[in-house]
């Protein structure tokens, strides 16, 4: 189609969700929220946000989070950066961060563009 896979990342509250919705040309209510959506729902939407929370849910449910990669194609993918800062002592938290990093790396490789939001300002990292 005429759509492209675009990735938008940022720390908590940096404006990446709103920026992603504007890139996708949709209202936020039309996007899939990774905190609650199903994998099938992702395929139907122009944007998925809270990807890091979708990954966390799948890990907690004992599912393979890498399955996400086969469900995304030409959407805007928005995630919070969770890998920076101190390495958590908790094993699950460490695993979650590592898996997020690896999945985001795969998406970034395939994406036509990758933007990082900081203080509401977009920095183009790729594309």
Backbone atoms as SQL, in Angstrom:
CREATE TABLE atoms (id INTEGER PRIMARY KEY, chain TEXT, resi INTEGER, resn TEXT, atom TEXT, x REAL, y REAL, z REAL);
INSERT INTO atoms VALUES
  (1, 'A', 1, 'UNK', 'N', 0.822, -1.210, 0.000),
  (2, 'A', 1, 'UNK', 'CA', 0.000, 0.000, 0.000),
  (3, 'A', 1, 'UNK', 'C', 0.853, 1.255, 0.000),
  (4, 'A', 2, 'UNK', 'N', 0.212, 2.389, 0.161),
  (5, 'A', 2, 'UNK', 'CA', 0.952, 3.650, 0.166),
  (6, 'A', 2, 'UNK', 'C', 1.476, 3.963, 1.558),
  (7, 'A', 3, 'UNK', 'N', 1.054, 3.156, 2.524),
  (8, 'A', 3, 'UNK', 'CA', 1.534, 3.386, 3.889),
  (9, 'A', 3, 'UNK', 'C', 2.920, 2.784, 4.061),
  (10, 'A', 4, 'UNK', 'N', 3.612, 3.255, 5.075),
  (11, 'A', 4, 'UNK', 'CA', 4.938, 2.753, 5.385),
  (12, 'A', 4, 'UNK', 'C', 5.000, 2.427, 6.859),
  (13, 'A', 5, 'UNK', 'N', 5.941, 1.545, 7.209),
  (14, 'A', 5, 'UNK', 'CA', 6.172, 1.303, 8.627),
  (15, 'A', 5, 'UNK', 'C', 7.039, 2.434, 9.162),
  (16, 'A', 6, 'UNK', 'N', 6.542, 3.070, 10.212),
  (17, 'A', 6, 'UNK', 'CA', 7.283, 4.152, 10.845),
  (18, 'A', 6, 'UNK', 'C', 7.360, 3.849, 12.333),
  (19, 'A', 7, 'UNK', 'N', 8.496, 4.147, 12.921),
  (20, 'A', 7, 'UNK', 'CA', 8.683, 3.890, 14.342),
  (21, 'A', 7, 'UNK', 'C', 8.912, 5.211, 15.056),
  (22, 'A', 8, 'UNK', 'N', 8.259, 5.358, 16.207),
  (23, 'A', 8, 'UNK', 'CA', 8.425, 6.559, 17.021),
  (24, 'A', 8, 'UNK', 'C', 8.729, 6.109, 18.444),
  (25, 'A', 9, 'UNK', 'N', 9.836, 6.610, 18.996),
  (26, 'A', 9, 'UNK', 'CA', 10.237, 6.232, 20.345),
  (27, 'A', 9, 'UNK', 'C', 10.417, 7.482, 21.197),
  (28, 'A', 10, 'UNK', 'N', 10.368, 7.301, 22.491),
  (29, 'A', 10, 'UNK', 'CA', 10.611, 8.423, 23.392),
  (30, 'A', 10, 'UNK', 'C', 10.449, 7.972, 24.823),
  (31, 'A', 11, 'UNK', 'N', 10.996, 8.735, 25.736),
  (32, 'A', 11, 'UNK', 'CA', 10.815, 8.460, 27.156),
  (33, 'A', 11, 'UNK', 'C', 9.394, 8.781, 27.581),
  (34, 'A', 12, 'UNK', 'N', 9.080, 8.493, 28.820),
  (35, 'A', 12, 'UNK', 'CA', 7.734, 8.704, 29.335),
  (36, 'A', 12, 'UNK', 'C', 7.292, 10.159, 29.164),
  (37, 'A', 13, 'UNK', 'N', 6.137, 10.348, 28.514),
  (38, 'A', 13, 'UNK', 'CA', 5.554, 11.678, 28.405),
  (39, 'A', 13, 'UNK', 'C', 6.295, 12.653, 27.512),
  (40, 'A', 14, 'UNK', 'N', 7.041, 12.153, 26.537),
  (41, 'A', 14, 'UNK', 'CA', 7.813, 13.051, 25.677),
  (42, 'A', 14, 'UNK', 'C', 7.061, 13.483, 24.415),
  (43, 'A', 15, 'UNK', 'N', 5.831, 12.992, 24.242),
  (44, 'A', 15, 'UNK', 'CA', 5.019, 13.413, 23.102),
  (45, 'A', 15, 'UNK', 'C', 4.992, 12.436, 21.942),
  (46, 'A', 16, 'UNK', 'N', 5.585, 11.242, 22.143),
  (47, 'A', 16, 'UNK', 'CA', 5.677, 10.299, 21.030),
  (48, 'A', 16, 'UNK', 'C', 4.322, 9.749, 20.586),
  (49, 'A', 17, 'UNK', 'N', 3.386, 9.611, 21.509),
  (50, 'A', 17, 'UNK', 'CA', 2.085, 9.048, 21.139),
  (51, 'A', 17, 'UNK', 'C', 1.320, 10.030, 20.247),
  (52, 'A', 18, 'UNK', 'N', 1.290, 11.287, 20.646),
  (53, 'A', 18, 'UNK', 'CA', 0.604, 12.314, 19.861),
  (54, 'A', 18, 'UNK', 'C', 1.276, 12.491, 18.493),
  (55, 'A', 19, 'UNK', 'N', 2.600, 12.467, 18.502),
  (56, 'A', 19, 'UNK', 'CA', 3.356, 12.606, 17.255),
  (57, 'A', 19, 'UNK', 'C', 3.048, 11.425, 16.323),
  (58, 'A', 20, 'UNK', 'N', 3.007, 10.226, 16.901),
  (59, 'A', 20, 'UNK', 'CA', 2.690, 9.037, 16.105),
  (60, 'A', 20, 'UNK', 'C', 1.318, 9.117, 15.469),
  (61, 'A', 21, 'UNK', 'N', 0.336, 9.588, 16.240),
  (62, 'A', 21, 'UNK', 'CA', -1.023, 9.721, 15.710),
  (63, 'A', 21, 'UNK', 'C', -1.059, 10.727, 14.565),
  (64, 'A', 22, 'UNK', 'N', -0.301, 11.812, 14.681),
  (65, 'A', 22, 'UNK', 'CA', -0.270, 12.792, 13.591),
  (66, 'A', 22, 'UNK', 'C', 0.417, 12.209, 12.353),
  (67, 'A', 23, 'UNK', 'N', 1.456, 11.396, 12.556),
  (68, 'A', 23, 'UNK', 'CA', 2.110, 10.715, 11.430),
  (69, 'A', 23, 'UNK', 'C', 1.145, 9.764, 10.740),
  (70, 'A', 24, 'UNK', 'N', 0.356, 9.058, 11.555),
  (71, 'A', 24, 'UNK', 'CA', -0.595, 8.077, 11.014),
  (72, 'A', 24, 'UNK', 'C', -1.826, 8.761, 10.421),
  (73, 'A', 25, 'UNK', 'N', -2.020, 10.033, 10.766),
  (74, 'A', 25, 'UNK', 'CA', -3.174, 10.768, 10.274),
  (75, 'A', 25, 'UNK', 'C', -4.477, 10.323, 10.909),
  (76, 'A', 26, 'UNK', 'N', -4.422, 9.925, 12.181),
  (77, 'A', 26, 'UNK', 'CA', -5.619, 9.431, 12.862),
  (78, 'A', 26, 'UNK', 'C', -5.754, 10.075, 14.237),
  (79, 'A', 27, 'UNK', 'N', -6.946, 9.937, 14.801),
  (80, 'A', 27, 'UNK', 'CA', -7.161, 10.296, 16.197),
  (81, 'A', 27, 'UNK', 'C', -6.636, 9.150, 17.054),
  (82, 'A', 28, 'UNK', 'N', -6.172, 9.472, 18.248),
  (83, 'A', 28, 'UNK', 'CA', -5.600, 8.457, 19.128),
  (84, 'A', 28, 'UNK', 'C', -6.577, 7.316, 19.398),
  (85, 'A', 29, 'UNK', 'N', -7.867, 7.629, 19.470),
  (86, 'A', 29, 'UNK', 'CA', -8.886, 6.607, 19.737),
  (87, 'A', 29, 'UNK', 'C', -8.936, 5.535, 18.652),
  (88, 'A', 30, 'UNK', 'N', -8.415, 5.841, 17.481),
  (89, 'A', 30, 'UNK', 'CA', -8.422, 4.881, 16.369),
  (90, 'A', 30, 'UNK', 'C', -7.213, 3.946, 16.393),
  (91, 'A', 31, 'UNK', 'N', -6.285, 4.194, 17.288),
  (92, 'A', 31, 'UNK', 'CA', -5.057, 3.398, 17.341),
  (93, 'A', 31, 'UNK', 'C', -5.226, 2.212, 18.285),
  (94, 'A', 32, 'UNK', 'N', -4.361, 1.214, 18.113),
  (95, 'A', 32, 'UNK', 'CA', -4.347, 0.058, 19.012),
  (96, 'A', 32, 'UNK', 'C', -3.439, 0.375, 20.198),
  (97, 'A', 33, 'UNK', 'N', -3.950, 0.192, 21.396),
  (98, 'A', 33, 'UNK', 'CA', -3.183, 0.436, 22.622),
  (99, 'A', 33, 'UNK', 'C', -2.582, -0.884, 23.096),
  (100, 'A', 34, 'UNK', 'N', -1.254, -0.967, 23.060),
  (101, 'A', 34, 'UNK', 'CA', -0.568, -2.191, 23.455),
  (102, 'A', 34, 'UNK', 'C', -0.844, -2.637, 24.877),
  (103, 'A', 35, 'UNK', 'N', -1.332, -1.725, 25.708),
  (104, 'A', 35, 'UNK', 'CA', -1.665, -2.094, 27.083),
  (105, 'A', 35, 'UNK', 'C', -2.857, -3.036, 27.138),
  (106, 'A', 36, 'UNK', 'N', -3.706, -2.997, 26.104),
  (107, 'A', 36, 'UNK', 'CA', -4.952, -3.782, 26.150),
  (108, 'A', 36, 'UNK', 'C', -5.307, -4.521, 24.863),
  (109, 'A', 37, 'UNK', 'N', -4.680, -4.181, 23.724),
  (110, 'A', 37, 'UNK', 'CA', -5.135, -4.743, 22.444),
  (111, 'A', 37, 'UNK', 'C', -4.657, -6.184, 22.238),
  (112, 'A', 38, 'UNK', 'N', -5.331, -6.876, 21.327),
  (113, 'A', 38, 'UNK', 'CA', -4.899, -8.220, 20.916),
  (114, 'A', 38, 'UNK', 'C', -3.906, -8.089, 19.765),
  (115, 'A', 39, 'UNK', 'N', -3.177, -9.161, 19.493),
  (116, 'A', 39, 'UNK', 'CA', -2.255, -9.151, 18.357),
  (117, 'A', 39, 'UNK', 'C', -3.002, -8.949, 17.045),
  (118, 'A', 40, 'UNK', 'N', -4.185, -9.568, 16.923),
  (119, 'A', 40, 'UNK', 'CA', -4.970, -9.436, 15.695),
  (120, 'A', 40, 'UNK', 'C', -5.395, -7.988, 15.456),
  (121, 'A', 41, 'UNK', 'N', -5.683, -7.287, 16.547),
  (122, 'A', 41, 'UNK', 'CA', -6.120, -5.887, 16.440),
  (123, 'A', 41, 'UNK', 'C', -5.040, -5.006, 15.813),
  (124, 'A', 42, 'UNK', 'N', -3.783, -5.333, 16.073),
  (125, 'A', 42, 'UNK', 'CA', -2.671, -4.544, 15.541),
  (126, 'A', 42, 'UNK', 'C', -2.735, -4.466, 14.028),
  (127, 'A', 43, 'UNK', 'N', -3.043, -5.607, 13.393),
  (128, 'A', 43, 'UNK', 'CA', -3.034, -5.673, 11.937),
  (129, 'A', 43, 'UNK', 'C', -4.077, -4.755, 11.311),
  (130, 'A', 44, 'UNK', 'N', -5.161, -4.490, 12.043),
  (131, 'A', 44, 'UNK', 'CA', -6.259, -3.693, 11.496),
  (132, 'A', 44, 'UNK', 'C', -6.047, -2.191, 11.676),
  (133, 'A', 45, 'UNK', 'N', -5.081, -1.800, 12.489),
  (134, 'A', 45, 'UNK', 'CA', -4.934, -0.392, 12.864),
  (135, 'A', 45, 'UNK', 'C', -3.770, 0.275, 12.142),
  (136, 'A', 46, 'UNK', 'N', -3.873, 1.581, 11.958),
  (137, 'A', 46, 'UNK', 'CA', -2.793, 2.340, 11.327),
  (138, 'A', 46, 'UNK', 'C', -1.675, 2.662, 12.308),
  (139, 'A', 47, 'UNK', 'N', -1.968, 2.500, 13.597),
  (140, 'A', 47, 'UNK', 'CA', -0.957, 2.796, 14.601),
  (141, 'A', 47, 'UNK', 'C', -1.144, 1.893, 15.811),
  (142, 'A', 48, 'UNK', 'N', -0.030, 1.480, 16.394),
  (143, 'A', 48, 'UNK', 'CA', -0.050, 0.797, 17.687),
  (144, 'A', 48, 'UNK', 'C', 0.900, 1.545, 18.607),
  (145, 'A', 49, 'UNK', 'N', 0.426, 1.863, 19.794),
  (146, 'A', 49, 'UNK', 'CA', 1.278, 2.541, 20.772),
  (147, 'A', 49, 'UNK', 'C', 1.361, 1.697, 22.037),
  (148, 'A', 50, 'UNK', 'N', 2.258, 2.082, 22.935),
  (149, 'A', 50, 'UNK', 'CA', 2.540, 1.272, 24.129),
  (150, 'A', 50, 'UNK', 'C', 3.018, -0.133, 23.749),
  (151, 'A', 51, 'UNK', 'N', 3.843, -0.201, 22.710),
  (152, 'A', 51, 'UNK', 'CA', 4.383, -1.500, 22.291),
  (153, 'A', 51, 'UNK', 'C', 5.104, -2.184, 23.449),
  (154, 'A', 52, 'UNK', 'N', 5.791, -1.399, 24.276),
  (155, 'A', 52, 'UNK', 'CA', 6.529, -1.957, 25.421),
  (156, 'A', 52, 'UNK', 'C', 5.589, -2.658, 26.399),
  (157, 'A', 53, 'UNK', 'N', 4.348, -2.157, 26.514),
  (158, 'A', 53, 'UNK', 'CA', 3.379, -2.796, 27.420),
  (159, 'A', 53, 'UNK', 'C', 2.793, -4.059, 26.807),
  (160, 'A', 54, 'UNK', 'N', 2.661, -4.094, 25.486),
  (161, 'A', 54, 'UNK', 'CA', 2.217, -5.313, 24.807),
  (162, 'A', 54, 'UNK', 'C', 3.267, -6.408, 25.008),
  (163, 'A', 55, 'UNK', 'N', 4.529, -6.046, 24.859),
  (164, 'A', 55, 'UNK', 'CA', 5.610, -7.009, 25.068),
  (165, 'A', 55, 'UNK', 'C', 5.571, -7.544, 26.503),
  (166, 'A', 56, 'UNK', 'N', 5.376, -6.642, 27.456),
  (167, 'A', 56, 'UNK', 'CA', 5.318, -7.044, 28.867),
  (168, 'A', 56, 'UNK', 'C', 4.162, -8.010, 29.114),
  (169, 'A', 57, 'UNK', 'N', 2.987, -7.691, 28.559),
  (170, 'A', 57, 'UNK', 'CA', 1.817, -8.571, 28.736),
  (171, 'A', 57, 'UNK', 'C', 2.080, -9.963, 28.187),
  (172, 'A', 58, 'UNK', 'N', 2.654, -10.041, 26.991),
  (173, 'A', 58, 'UNK', 'CA', 2.921, -11.351, 26.386),
  (174, 'A', 58, 'UNK', 'C', 3.909, -12.147, 27.234),
  (175, 'A', 59, 'UNK', 'N', 4.954, -11.478, 27.730),
  (176, 'A', 59, 'UNK', 'CA', 5.914, -12.172, 28.599),
  (177, 'A', 59, 'UNK', 'C', 5.234, -12.696, 29.861),
  (178, 'A', 60, 'UNK', 'N', 4.383, -11.871, 30.471),
  (179, 'A', 60, 'UNK', 'CA', 3.689, -12.272, 31.702),
  (180, 'A', 60, 'UNK', 'C', 2.728, -13.434, 31.454),
  (181, 'A', 61, 'UNK', 'N', 2.169, -13.501, 30.226),
  (182, 'A', 61, 'UNK', 'CA', 1.237, -14.580, 29.882),
  (183, 'A', 61, 'UNK', 'C', 1.968, -15.828, 29.392),
  (184, 'A', 62, 'UNK', 'N', 3.305, -15.780, 29.373),
  (185, 'A', 62, 'UNK', 'CA', 4.076, -16.932, 28.898),
  (186, 'A', 62, 'UNK', 'C', 4.042, -17.090, 27.393),
  (187, 'A', 63, 'UNK', 'N', 3.660, -16.034, 26.678),
  (188, 'A', 63, 'UNK', 'CA', 3.611, -16.072, 25.217),
  (189, 'A', 63, 'UNK', 'C', 4.942, -15.578, 24.648),
  (190, 'A', 64, 'UNK', 'N', 5.198, -15.899, 23.386),
  (191, 'A', 64, 'UNK', 'CA', 6.408, -15.442, 22.722),
  (192, 'A', 64, 'UNK', 'C', 6.197, -14.027, 22.196),
  (193, 'A', 65, 'UNK', 'N', 6.862, -13.021, 22.774),
  (194, 'A', 65, 'UNK', 'CA', 6.624, -11.646, 22.333),
  (195, 'A', 65, 'UNK', 'C', 7.121, -11.369, 20.915),
  (196, 'A', 66, 'UNK', 'N', 8.043, -12.210, 20.420),
  (197, 'A', 66, 'UNK', 'CA', 8.547, -11.998, 19.060),
  (198, 'A', 66, 'UNK', 'C', 7.463, -12.246, 18.008),
  (199, 'A', 67, 'UNK', 'N', 6.350, -12.860, 18.421),
  (200, 'A', 67, 'UNK', 'CA', 5.202, -13.038, 17.516),
  (201, 'A', 67, 'UNK', 'C', 4.663, -11.693, 17.030),
  (202, 'A', 68, 'UNK', 'N', 4.902, -10.652, 17.809),
  (203, 'A', 68, 'UNK', 'CA', 4.456, -9.306, 17.422),
  (204, 'A', 68, 'UNK', 'C', 4.969, -8.968, 16.028),
  (205, 'A', 69, 'UNK', 'N', 6.205, -9.370, 15.735),
  (206, 'A', 69, 'UNK', 'CA', 6.846, -8.988, 14.480),
  (207, 'A', 69, 'UNK', 'C', 6.083, -9.471, 13.254),
  (208, 'A', 70, 'UNK', 'N', 5.370, -10.588, 13.369),
  (209, 'A', 70, 'UNK', 'CA', 4.614, -11.082, 12.211),
  (210, 'A', 70, 'UNK', 'C', 3.253, -10.391, 12.077),
  (211, 'A', 71, 'UNK', 'N', 2.887, -9.573, 13.051),
  (212, 'A', 71, 'UNK', 'CA', 1.597, -8.885, 13.015),
  (213, 'A', 71, 'UNK', 'C', 1.704, -7.422, 12.607),
  (214, 'A', 72, 'UNK', 'N', 2.924, -6.902, 12.531),
  (215, 'A', 72, 'UNK', 'CA', 3.060, -5.507, 12.121),
  (216, 'A', 72, 'UNK', 'C', 3.574, -5.433, 10.698),
  (217, 'A', 73, 'UNK', 'N', 3.109, -4.455, 9.960),
  (218, 'A', 73, 'UNK', 'CA', 3.584, -4.293, 8.590),
  (219, 'A', 73, 'UNK', 'C', 3.719, -2.820, 8.215),
  (220, 'A', 74, 'UNK', 'N', 2.606, -2.140, 7.960),
  (221, 'A', 74, 'UNK', 'CA', 2.712, -0.756, 7.482),
  (222, 'A', 74, 'UNK', 'C', 2.091, 0.227, 8.461),
  (223, 'A', 75, 'UNK', 'N', 2.315, -0.005, 9.746),
  (224, 'A', 75, 'UNK', 'CA', 1.761, 0.895, 10.752),
  (225, 'A', 75, 'UNK', 'C', 2.809, 1.857, 11.275),
  (226, 'A', 76, 'UNK', 'N', 2.304, 2.801, 12.062),
  (227, 'A', 76, 'UNK', 'CA', 3.164, 3.616, 12.914),
  (228, 'A', 76, 'UNK', 'C', 3.259, 2.867, 14.236),
  (229, 'A', 77, 'UNK', 'N', 4.468, 2.554, 14.652),
  (230, 'A', 77, 'UNK', 'CA', 4.714, 1.802, 15.885),
  (231, 'A', 77, 'UNK', 'C', 5.306, 2.763, 16.909),
  (232, 'A', 78, 'UNK', 'N', 4.640, 2.901, 18.060),
  (233, 'A', 78, 'UNK', 'CA', 5.094, 3.846, 19.077),
  (234, 'A', 78, 'UNK', 'C', 5.417, 3.091, 20.366),
  (235, 'A', 79, 'UNK', 'N', 6.577, 3.378, 20.934),
  (236, 'A', 79, 'UNK', 'CA', 6.963, 2.717, 22.178),
  (237, 'A', 79, 'UNK', 'C', 7.700, 3.682, 23.091),
  (238, 'A', 80, 'UNK', 'N', 7.592, 3.452, 24.371),
  (239, 'A', 80, 'UNK', 'CA', 8.412, 4.183, 25.331),
  (240, 'A', 80, 'UNK', 'C', 9.786, 3.528, 25.363),
  (241, 'A', 81, 'UNK', 'N', 10.822, 4.322, 25.577),
  (242, 'A', 81, 'UNK', 'CA', 12.161, 3.781, 25.789),
  (243, 'A', 81, 'UNK', 'C', 12.235, 3.304, 27.234),
  (244, 'A', 82, 'UNK', 'N', 12.549, 2.041, 27.425),
  (245, 'A', 82, 'UNK', 'CA', 12.630, 1.521, 28.797),
  (246, 'A', 82, 'UNK', 'C', 13.989, 0.947, 29.116),
  (247, 'A', 83, 'UNK', 'N', 14.930, 1.002, 28.166),
  (248, 'A', 83, 'UNK', 'CA', 16.211, 0.336, 28.366),
  (249, 'A', 83, 'UNK', 'C', 17.291, 1.181, 29.014),
  (250, 'A', 84, 'UNK', 'N', 17.054, 2.482, 29.125),
  (251, 'A', 84, 'UNK', 'CA', 18.094, 3.361, 29.648),
  (252, 'A', 84, 'UNK', 'C', 18.184, 3.309, 31.168),
  (253, 'A', 85, 'UNK', 'N', 19.190, 3.959, 31.707),
  (254, 'A', 85, 'UNK', 'CA', 19.285, 4.072, 33.160),
  (255, 'A', 85, 'UNK', 'C', 19.823, 2.824, 33.829),
  (256, 'A', 86, 'UNK', 'N', 19.491, 2.665, 35.091),
  (257, 'A', 86, 'UNK', 'CA', 20.011, 1.560, 35.891),
  (258, 'A', 86, 'UNK', 'C', 19.452, 0.223, 35.434),
  (259, 'A', 87, 'UNK', 'N', 20.272, -0.794, 35.474),
  (260, 'A', 87, 'UNK', 'CA', 19.821, -2.155, 35.174),
  (261, 'A', 87, 'UNK', 'C', 19.043, -2.654, 36.387),
  (262, 'A', 88, 'UNK', 'N', 17.784, -3.062, 36.182),
  (263, 'A', 88, 'UNK', 'CA', 16.994, -3.502, 37.333),
  (264, 'A', 88, 'UNK', 'C', 17.519, -4.800, 37.941),
  (265, 'A', 89, 'UNK', 'N', 17.357, -4.932, 39.243),
  (266, 'A', 89, 'UNK', 'CA', 17.765, -6.144, 39.951),
  (267, 'A', 89, 'UNK', 'C', 16.822, -7.290, 39.601),
  (268, 'A', 90, 'UNK', 'N', 15.531, -6.953, 39.438),
  (269, 'A', 90, 'UNK', 'CA', 14.506, -7.959, 39.162),
  (270, 'A', 90, 'UNK', 'C', 14.738, -8.626, 37.806),
  (271, 'A', 91, 'UNK', 'N', 14.766, -9.958, 37.812),
  (272, 'A', 91, 'UNK', 'CA', 15.038, -10.727, 36.600),
  (273, 'A', 91, 'UNK', 'C', 14.027, -10.492, 35.497),
  (274, 'A', 92, 'UNK', 'N', 12.746, -10.433, 35.856),
  (275, 'A', 92, 'UNK', 'CA', 11.727, -10.209, 34.842),
  (276, 'A', 92, 'UNK', 'C', 11.892, -8.834, 34.202),
  (277, 'A', 93, 'UNK', 'N', 12.138, -7.819, 35.024),
  (278, 'A', 93, 'UNK', 'CA', 12.313, -6.454, 34.502),
  (279, 'A', 93, 'UNK', 'C', 13.495, -6.394, 33.529),
  (280, 'A', 94, 'UNK', 'N', 14.571, -7.114, 33.865),
  (281, 'A', 94, 'UNK', 'CA', 15.728, -7.167, 32.966),
  (282, 'A', 94, 'UNK', 'C', 15.364, -7.841, 31.650),
  (283, 'A', 95, 'UNK', 'N', 14.666, -8.978, 31.759),
  (284, 'A', 95, 'UNK', 'CA', 14.246, -9.718, 30.557),
  (285, 'A', 95, 'UNK', 'C', 13.353, -8.856, 29.678),
  (286, 'A', 96, 'UNK', 'N', 12.395, -8.176, 30.308),
  (287, 'A', 96, 'UNK', 'CA', 11.468, -7.313, 29.570),
  (288, 'A', 96, 'UNK', 'C', 12.226, -6.239, 28.790),
  (289, 'A', 97, 'UNK', 'N', 13.195, -5.584, 29.447),
  (290, 'A', 97, 'UNK', 'CA', 13.969, -4.534, 28.784),
  (291, 'A', 97, 'UNK', 'C', 14.775, -5.092, 27.613),
  (292, 'A', 98, 'UNK', 'N', 15.369, -6.265, 27.828),
  (293, 'A', 98, 'UNK', 'CA', 16.172, -6.864, 26.766),
  (294, 'A', 98, 'UNK', 'C', 15.310, -7.229, 25.563),
  (295, 'A', 99, 'UNK', 'N', 14.173, -7.853, 25.818),
  (296, 'A', 99, 'UNK', 'CA', 13.274, -8.247, 24.726),
  (297, 'A', 99, 'UNK', 'C', 12.750, -7.017, 23.993),
  (298, 'A', 100, 'UNK', 'N', 12.390, -5.982, 24.741),
  (299, 'A', 100, 'UNK', 'CA', 11.951, -4.728, 24.110),
  (300, 'A', 100, 'UNK', 'C', 13.040, -4.185, 23.195),
  (301, 'A', 101, 'UNK', 'N', 14.256, -4.182, 23.690),
  (302, 'A', 101, 'UNK', 'CA', 15.372, -3.679, 22.888),
  (303, 'A', 101, 'UNK', 'C', 15.546, -4.458, 21.601),
  (304, 'A', 102, 'UNK', 'N', 15.464, -5.780, 21.706),
  (305, 'A', 102, 'UNK', 'CA', 15.657, -6.623, 20.521),
  (306, 'A', 102, 'UNK', 'C', 14.507, -6.459, 19.519),
  (307, 'A', 103, 'UNK', 'N', 13.268, -6.448, 20.016),
  (308, 'A', 103, 'UNK', 'CA', 12.114, -6.289, 19.126),
  (309, 'A', 103, 'UNK', 'C', 12.143, -4.911, 18.469),
  (310, 'A', 104, 'UNK', 'N', 12.466, -3.882, 19.251),
  (311, 'A', 104, 'UNK', 'CA', 12.542, -2.531, 18.681),
  (312, 'A', 104, 'UNK', 'C', 13.652, -2.438, 17.637),
  (313, 'A', 105, 'UNK', 'N', 14.748, -3.147, 17.872),
  (314, 'A', 105, 'UNK', 'CA', 15.825, -3.183, 16.886),
  (315, 'A', 105, 'UNK', 'C', 15.371, -3.791, 15.573),
  (316, 'A', 106, 'UNK', 'N', 14.596, -4.870, 15.661),
  (317, 'A', 106, 'UNK', 'CA', 14.065, -5.524, 14.452),
  (318, 'A', 106, 'UNK', 'C', 13.130, -4.573, 13.704),
  (319, 'A', 107, 'UNK', 'N', 12.256, -3.902, 14.458),
  (320, 'A', 107, 'UNK', 'CA', 11.313, -2.973, 13.835),
  (321, 'A', 107, 'UNK', 'C', 12.066, -1.812, 13.196),
  (322, 'A', 108, 'UNK', 'N', 13.061, -1.279, 13.904),
  (323, 'A', 108, 'UNK', 'CA', 13.833, -0.149, 13.378),
  (324, 'A', 108, 'UNK', 'C', 14.542, -0.520, 12.075),
  (325, 'A', 109, 'UNK', 'N', 15.013, -1.765, 11.983),
  (326, 'A', 109, 'UNK', 'CA', 15.661, -2.219, 10.747),
  (327, 'A', 109, 'UNK', 'C', 14.693, -2.165, 9.571),
  (328, 'A', 110, 'UNK', 'N', 13.435, -2.574, 9.813),
  (329, 'A', 110, 'UNK', 'CA', 12.438, -2.677, 8.733),
  (330, 'A', 110, 'UNK', 'C', 11.745, -1.352, 8.441),
  (331, 'A', 111, 'UNK', 'N', 11.729, -0.466, 9.427),
  (332, 'A', 111, 'UNK', 'CA', 10.962, 0.777, 9.289),
  (333, 'A', 111, 'UNK', 'C', 11.577, 1.712, 8.259),
  (334, 'A', 112, 'UNK', 'N', 10.702, 2.433, 7.545),
  (335, 'A', 112, 'UNK', 'CA', 11.185, 3.450, 6.608),
  (336, 'A', 112, 'UNK', 'C', 11.739, 4.652, 7.366),
  (337, 'A', 113, 'UNK', 'N', 11.145, 4.932, 8.533),
  (338, 'A', 113, 'UNK', 'CA', 11.652, 6.042, 9.333),
  (339, 'A', 113, 'UNK', 'C', 11.579, 5.703, 10.810),
  (340, 'A', 114, 'UNK', 'N', 12.505, 6.262, 11.576),
  (341, 'A', 114, 'UNK', 'CA', 12.509, 6.134, 13.027),
  (342, 'A', 114, 'UNK', 'C', 12.730, 7.537, 13.594),
  (343, 'A', 115, 'UNK', 'N', 11.799, 7.979, 14.437),
  (344, 'A', 115, 'UNK', 'CA', 11.902, 9.282, 15.087),
  (345, 'A', 115, 'UNK', 'C', 11.980, 9.095, 16.592),
  (346, 'A', 116, 'UNK', 'N', 12.773, 9.930, 17.256),
  (347, 'A', 116, 'UNK', 'CA', 12.830, 9.941, 18.716),
  (348, 'A', 116, 'UNK', 'C', 12.305, 11.274, 19.195),
  (349, 'A', 117, 'UNK', 'N', 11.336, 11.219, 20.112),
  (350, 'A', 117, 'UNK', 'CA', 10.743, 12.432, 20.664),
  (351, 'A', 117, 'UNK', 'C', 11.389, 12.777, 21.992),
  (352, 'A', 118, 'UNK', 'N', 11.702, 14.047, 22.150),
  (353, 'A', 118, 'UNK', 'CA', 12.254, 14.536, 23.405),
  (354, 'A', 118, 'UNK', 'C', 11.682, 15.941, 23.623),
  (355, 'A', 119, 'UNK', 'N', 10.986, 16.111, 24.743),
  (356, 'A', 119, 'UNK', 'CA', 10.333, 17.394, 25.023),
  (357, 'A', 119, 'UNK', 'C', 9.413, 17.810, 23.880),
  (358, 'A', 120, 'UNK', 'N', 8.760, 16.851, 23.274),
  (359, 'A', 120, 'UNK', 'CA', 7.827, 17.138, 22.191),
  (360, 'A', 120, 'UNK', 'C', 8.489, 17.427, 20.859),
  (361, 'A', 121, 'UNK', 'N', 9.813, 17.371, 20.799),
  (362, 'A', 121, 'UNK', 'CA', 10.539, 17.643, 19.565),
  (363, 'A', 121, 'UNK', 'C', 11.004, 16.337, 18.952),
  (364, 'A', 122, 'UNK', 'N', 10.814, 16.206, 17.644),
  (365, 'A', 122, 'UNK', 'CA', 11.189, 14.968, 16.950),
  (366, 'A', 122, 'UNK', 'C', 12.596, 15.066, 16.385),
  (367, 'A', 123, 'UNK', 'N', 13.379, 14.026, 16.609),
  (368, 'A', 123, 'UNK', 'CA', 14.678, 13.892, 15.985),
  (369, 'A', 123, 'UNK', 'C', 14.620, 12.679, 15.063),
  (370, 'A', 124, 'UNK', 'N', 14.928, 12.866, 13.798),
  (371, 'A', 124, 'UNK', 'CA', 14.897, 11.757, 12.853),
  (372, 'A', 124, 'UNK', 'C', 16.176, 10.937, 12.996),
  (373, 'A', 125, 'UNK', 'N', 16.029, 9.682, 13.377),
  (374, 'A', 125, 'UNK', 'CA', 17.175, 8.790, 13.530),
  (375, 'A', 125, 'UNK', 'C', 17.444, 7.987, 12.259),
  (376, 'A', 126, 'UNK', 'N', 16.374, 7.806, 11.464),
  (377, 'A', 126, 'UNK', 'CA', 16.499, 7.019, 10.233),
  (378, 'A', 126, 'UNK', 'C', 15.450, 7.501, 9.254),
  (379, 'A', 127, 'UNK', 'N', 15.822, 7.509, 7.953),
  (380, 'A', 127, 'UNK', 'CA', 14.836, 7.781, 6.896),
  (381, 'A', 127, 'UNK', 'C', 14.746, 9.226, 6.475);
